Amino acid sequence: MPAFAPFTLSAPRLELRSLGPEDAPAVFKLFSDPEAMRYWSSAPWEQLQQAHDYIASTLAGYESGEHLRMGLDIGGQLAGVIHLYGFNRQNRRCEIGYMLGREFWGRGYMQEGMAALIDHAFRVLRLHRIEADIDPRNTASAKLLKSLHFVHEGHMRERWIINGEICDTDYFGLLRSDWLAER
Ligand SMILES: CC(C)(COP(=O)(O)OP(=O)(O)OC[C@H]1O[C@@H](n2cnc3c(N)ncnc32)[C@H](O)[C@@H]1OP(=O)(O)O)[C@@H](O)C(=O)NCCC(=O)NCCS
């Protein structure tokens, strides 16, 4: 992908925006919450430096075009993040990851934010396929993906070892044609 200039995407109740160094404390709050990190691919963060490293990697991603992280902003508050990564240029595919602060769960915010970014990914970035890899116990995440027309494509055994815990993976895929047919 080419470099990403800062941009915003608007949805009815929220805005997706680029992240900057000033977001480090809010990002730390998201990723240090053990409940929100229950099914994440790494342990909850313990140090603010991890948020600074995350922002540095985010800014490097904008520069290189290797990955794209957007902040989910609700009324001026950074409520979550959505990440497009693992871009494969030849096959025009990437993976998607998402994190929403616990106080915002269950109100359809992530569905709204992801719909805006997915639409951008297919229409503007011209991607062909988006993939998601989730812990099978993460019911909210599976429901969210299905509501966005992702298809469950497979189950992989013992794919992750997180903090010593061995976890399976459910794999979901969304094609550009699936998305455009539903919109
Ligand atoms: C997964 C996550 C993004 C869902 O965001 P959200 O904004 O709460 O999602 P929605 O409000 O659109 O809810 C999606 C569905 O899950 C349900 N849901 C929400 N929170 C739930 C929970 N804690 N347990 C079970 N179901 C839940 C909702 O009722 C909804 O189902 P419905 O469409 O049948 O009504 C959010 O819970 C989160 O960030 N969790 C922590 C990080 C994480 O696990 N990320 C995914 C890693 S793969």
The ligand as a MOL file (V3000), in Angstrom:
LIG
                    3D

  0  0  0     0  0            999 V3000
M  V30 BEGIN CTAB
M  V30 COUNTS 48 50 0 0 0
M  V30 BEGIN ATOM
M  V30 1 C -15.6730 -7.4050 20.2620 0
M  V30 2 C -16.0750 -5.9340 20.4590 0
M  V30 3 C -15.2800 -5.0730 19.5050 0
M  V30 4 C -17.5710 -5.7870 20.1600 0
M  V30 5 O -17.8740 -4.3890 20.1310 0
M  V30 6 P -19.3250 -3.8240 20.4340 0
M  V30 7 O -19.4280 -2.4090 19.9740 0
M  V30 8 O -19.6750 -4.1320 21.8430 0
M  V30 9 O -20.1640 -4.6840 19.4510 0
M  V30 10 P -21.6820 -4.5180 19.1660 0
M  V30 11 O -22.3330 -3.5710 20.1430 0
M  V30 12 O -21.8620 -4.2520 17.7070 0
M  V30 13 O -22.1930 -5.9630 19.5340 0
M  V30 14 C -21.9880 -7.0380 18.6510 0
M  V30 15 C -22.8270 -8.1960 19.1660 0
M  V30 16 O -22.1930 -8.7760 20.3180 0
M  V30 17 C -23.0760 -8.7080 21.4350 0
M  V30 18 N -22.2360 -8.4090 22.5790 0
M  V30 19 C -21.6760 -7.2350 22.8920 0
M  V30 20 N -20.9430 -7.3670 24.0190 0
M  V30 21 C -21.0680 -8.6680 24.3960 0
M  V30 22 C -20.5420 -9.4430 25.4530 0
M  V30 23 N -19.7420 -8.9070 26.3810 0
M  V30 24 N -20.8640 -10.7710 25.5200 0
M  V30 25 C -21.6750 -11.3320 24.5870 0
M  V30 26 N -22.1960 -10.6510 23.5580 0
M  V30 27 C -21.8950 -9.3380 23.4600 0
M  V30 28 C -24.0610 -7.6330 21.1210 0
M  V30 29 O -25.2930 -7.8150 21.7950 0
M  V30 30 C -24.2240 -7.8050 19.6190 0
M  V30 31 O -25.0400 -8.9160 19.3190 0
M  V30 32 P -26.3980 -8.7320 18.5150 0
M  V30 33 O -25.9730 -8.2050 17.1610 0
M  V30 34 O -26.9640 -10.1080 18.5020 0
M  V30 35 O -27.1710 -7.7320 19.3240 0
M  V30 36 C -15.8040 -5.4670 21.9110 0
M  V30 37 O -16.5020 -6.3140 22.7730 0
M  V30 38 C -14.3360 -5.4460 22.2470 0
M  V30 39 O -13.6080 -4.5320 21.8820 0
M  V30 40 N -13.8800 -6.4520 23.0050 0
M  V30 41 C -12.5070 -6.4840 23.4780 0
M  V30 42 C -11.4810 -6.6260 22.3690 0
M  V30 43 C -11.7190 -7.8090 21.4990 0
M  V30 44 O -12.0370 -8.8940 21.9660 0
M  V30 45 N -11.5090 -7.5740 20.2140 0
M  V30 46 C -11.6690 -8.5970 19.2040 0
M  V30 47 C -10.4480 -9.4260 19.1480 0
M  V30 48 S -10.6230 -10.5470 17.8090 0
M  V30 END ATOM
M  V30 BEGIN BOND
M  V30 1 1 1 2
M  V30 2 1 2 3
M  V30 3 1 2 4
M  V30 4 1 2 36
M  V30 5 1 4 5
M  V30 6 1 5 6
M  V30 7 2 6 7
M  V30 8 1 6 8
M  V30 9 1 6 9
M  V30 10 1 9 10
M  V30 11 2 10 11
M  V30 12 1 10 12
M  V30 13 1 10 13
M  V30 14 1 13 14
M  V30 15 1 14 15
M  V30 16 1 15 16
M  V30 17 1 15 30
M  V30 18 1 16 17
M  V30 19 1 17 18
M  V30 20 1 17 28
M  V30 21 1 18 19
M  V30 22 1 18 27
M  V30 23 2 19 20
M  V30 24 1 20 21
M  V30 25 1 21 22
M  V30 26 2 21 27
M  V30 27 1 22 23
M  V30 28 2 22 24
M  V30 29 1 24 25
M  V30 30 2 25 26
M  V30 31 1 26 27
M  V30 32 1 28 29
M  V30 33 1 28 30
M  V30 34 1 30 31
M  V30 35 1 31 32
M  V30 36 2 32 33
M  V30 37 1 32 34
M  V30 38 1 32 35
M  V30 39 1 36 37
M  V30 40 1 36 38
M  V30 41 2 38 39
M  V30 42 1 38 40
M  V30 43 1 40 41
M  V30 44 1 41 42
M  V30 45 1 42 43
M  V30 46 2 43 44
M  V30 47 1 43 45
M  V30 48 1 45 46
M  V30 49 1 46 47
M  V30 50 1 47 48
M  V30 END BOND
M  V30 END CTAB
M  END
